[in-house]
Amino acid sequence: MKCKAAKKMIESITPEPKKDSYMPFNVFPWDRDFMCPYNDFEMQKSKRILLKIKKRFNSKLVKEIKSILDYCEANFVIGFVRCHEGSNESDLPDNHIGCYFIDEHENGGLSGDSYSGYGYIKVSKKDYLKFSYAM
């Protein structure tokens, strides 16, 4: 294969970042970001969970979930859980679908401007979508 053909093939599958968005860790299987704390299996699991969300819920809720994940700068979707931790950070009541809870583990860090923890989005009567975030 010629270099131009390989470059064209790679460019055709390279995801384009949206405006005011960030690129996720490990865009390609051969990329290994040393700053990413997750292995390849966990990253594939996160992608499968995002696909399940699109299949399981209506488009309005999917759009709301994506906006919450973008707002919280989520870097990894862990899965569905039955309980939540943390405090309600949304304007919605605790039992409303679409509200989200933040359980912050690090506030400030050594440099004073880093935050990390877990978030939980209520997606049904009993289920919460758990995600990890770090800023």
C-alpha positions as CSV (number, residue, x, y, z in Angstrom):
1,M,0.0,0.0,0.0
2,K,1.3,3.4,-0.9
3,C,1.8,6.1,1.8
4,K,-0.9,8.3,0.2
5,A,-3.4,5.5,0.2
6,A,-2.7,4.7,3.8
7,K,-2.9,8.4,4.8
8,K,-6.2,8.7,3.0
9,M,-7.6,5.6,4.7
10,I,-6.6,6.8,8.1
11,E,-8.0,10.3,7.5
12,S,-11.3,8.8,6.4
13,I,-11.8,7.1,9.8
14,T,-10.4,9.8,12.0
15,P,-13.2,11.3,14.2
16,E,-13.6,15.0,13.9
17,P,-13.9,16.9,17.2
18,K,-17.1,19.0,17.5
19,K,-16.8,22.7,18.1
20,D,-16.0,23.4,21.8
21,S,-15.4,19.7,22.4
22,Y,-12.5,17.5,23.3
23,M,-11.1,14.3,21.7
24,P,-11.6,11.1,23.8
25,F,-8.7,9.0,25.0
26,N,-7.5,6.2,22.7
27,V,-9.1,7.3,19.4
28,F,-7.5,4.4,17.6
29,P,-6.6,0.9,18.9
30,W,-2.9,1.6,18.2
31,D,-2.9,4.8,20.2
32,R,-1.9,4.3,23.8
33,D,-2.2,7.5,25.8
34,F,0.1,7.2,28.9
35,M,-2.2,9.7,30.7
36,C,-5.2,7.5,30.3
37,P,-5.8,5.3,33.4
38,Y,-8.1,2.9,31.5
39,N,-7.1,-0.2,29.5
40,D,-8.4,-1.1,26.1
41,F,-11.0,-3.5,27.4
42,E,-12.5,-0.7,29.7
43,M,-12.6,1.8,26.8
44,Q,-14.4,-0.7,24.5
45,K,-16.9,-1.4,27.4
46,S,-17.5,2.3,27.7
47,K,-18.2,2.6,23.9
48,R,-20.6,-0.4,24.1
49,I,-22.5,1.2,27.0
50,L,-22.9,4.4,25.0
51,L,-24.4,2.3,22.1
52,K,-26.8,0.6,24.5
53,I,-27.9,4.0,25.7
54,K,-28.8,5.0,22.1
55,K,-30.8,1.8,21.6
56,R,-32.5,1.7,25.0
57,F,-33.7,5.3,25.5
58,N,-35.6,7.8,23.4
59,S,-33.7,10.5,21.5
60,K,-34.6,13.3,23.9
61,L,-33.2,11.4,26.9
62,V,-30.1,10.4,24.9
63,K,-29.5,14.1,24.0
64,E,-29.9,15.1,27.6
65,I,-27.5,12.4,28.8
66,K,-24.9,13.5,26.3
67,S,-25.2,17.1,27.3
68,I,-24.8,16.2,31.0
69,L,-21.7,14.1,30.1
70,D,-20.3,17.0,28.1
71,Y,-21.1,19.5,30.9
72,C,-19.4,17.3,33.5
73,E,-16.5,16.6,31.2
74,A,-17.0,12.9,31.6
75,N,-14.0,10.9,30.4
76,F,-15.3,7.3,31.0
77,V,-18.8,5.7,31.2
78,I,-18.6,2.9,33.8
79,G,-22.1,1.3,33.5
80,F,-25.6,1.1,35.0
81,V,-26.0,0.9,38.7
82,R,-29.0,0.7,41.1
83,C,-27.9,3.3,43.7
84,H,-26.1,6.7,43.6
85,E,-23.7,8.6,45.9
86,G,-23.1,12.3,46.2
87,S,-25.3,15.3,46.0
88,N,-27.9,16.4,43.4
89,E,-26.3,19.0,41.2
90,S,-29.2,19.5,38.8
91,D,-32.2,21.7,39.1
92,L,-34.5,18.7,39.1
93,P,-35.9,16.8,42.1
94,D,-34.0,13.7,43.2
95,N,-36.6,11.2,41.8
96,H,-36.9,12.9,38.4
97,I,-35.3,11.1,35.4
98,G,-32.5,13.3,34.0
99,C,-31.2,14.5,37.4
100,Y,-27.6,13.9,38.1
101,F,-25.5,13.4,41.3
102,I,-21.9,14.2,41.7
103,D,-19.6,12.3,44.1
104,E,-16.3,14.3,44.2
105,H,-13.2,12.6,45.4
106,E,-10.6,15.3,44.7
107,N,-11.3,19.0,45.1
108,G,-8.4,21.2,44.3
109,G,-5.5,18.7,44.1
110,L,-1.9,19.8,44.4
111,S,-2.3,22.5,41.8
112,G,-5.6,23.8,43.2
113,D,-7.5,23.5,40.0
114,S,-8.2,19.8,39.5
115,Y,-11.5,18.0,40.2
116,S,-12.4,14.3,39.9
117,G,-14.9,11.8,41.0
118,Y,-18.0,9.9,39.8
119,G,-21.3,11.1,38.5
120,Y,-24.7,9.3,38.4
121,I,-27.5,10.2,35.9
122,K,-31.0,8.9,36.7
123,V,-32.1,7.1,33.5
124,S,-35.1,5.1,34.8
125,K,-37.0,4.4,38.0
126,K,-34.2,2.2,39.4
127,D,-31.2,2.7,37.2
128,Y,-28.4,5.3,37.2
129,L,-25.7,5.7,34.6
130,K,-22.4,5.9,36.4
131,F,-19.5,7.9,34.8
132,S,-16.1,9.1,35.8
133,Y,-14.9,12.6,35.3
134,A,-11.6,14.5,35.8
135,M,-10.9,18.1,35.2
